[in-house]
């Protein structure tokens, strides 16, 4: 089994051969794997997610967790299988056996990286449990931690202006950051991004936060905008939040509190 953080999916397959040493300097071993399918992390119960982590090391899952994975993927007959990590972090389920690569495990750096990535995935789980209005407040808190003056707009038709952030407290300096926040599972497409860009004014800077991510065409639409627009998905948001957490105010920390974990150098 291996985990793809971009899609929040666990890919499950069967090892079809023995380990052998790779000539590639970036990996130590390779092993052929026949992929069966994938299961969404969001479809798993909390205890299964906690026990699986982010899957950056090789391990064998327990039978009860394997059962939950099979249920989430709608596949019968899965058994406990070891995880294999492909170099570069990109995975595709396939009916054709192929060779995947995994870094050597057991070193402090690998364990530390695995723990850090597992923490990121657990924070994502917490973010997805928030209500939509809490997600707007969290976005405003993130912008304040980044030294902007941010406020949530009044309820009602806002034209995609959920949060407004300015460089100064009076809002007299340019440029305004106009943020739209979508807290839902489905990815935002081109129509949503196009509508958001259409509501921006000259001098604005657009920020679109979507916990469900964005389609490829939506990203292309943002890239082609004359007005600067930044798209932030769940992974981007969590990593930004952890980067500035030391500057996050108490009100925002109450929504998503974190604990720093120390590791020996």
Buried (B, 14 or more C-beta within 10 A) or exposed (E): BBBBBEEBBBBBBBBEEEEEEBEEEEBBBBBBBBBBBBBBBEBBEEEBBBBBBBBBBBBEBEEEBBBBBBBBBEBEEBEBBBBBBBBEEEBEBBEEBEBBBBBEBEEEEBBBBBBBBBBBBBBBBEBBEBEEEBBBBBBBBBBBBBEBBBEBBEEEEBEBBBBBBBBEEEEEEEBBBBBBBBBEEEBBBBEBBBEBBEBBEEEBBBBBBBBBBBBEEBBEBBEEBEBEBEBBBBBBBBEBBBEBBEEBEEEBEEBBEBEEEEEEE
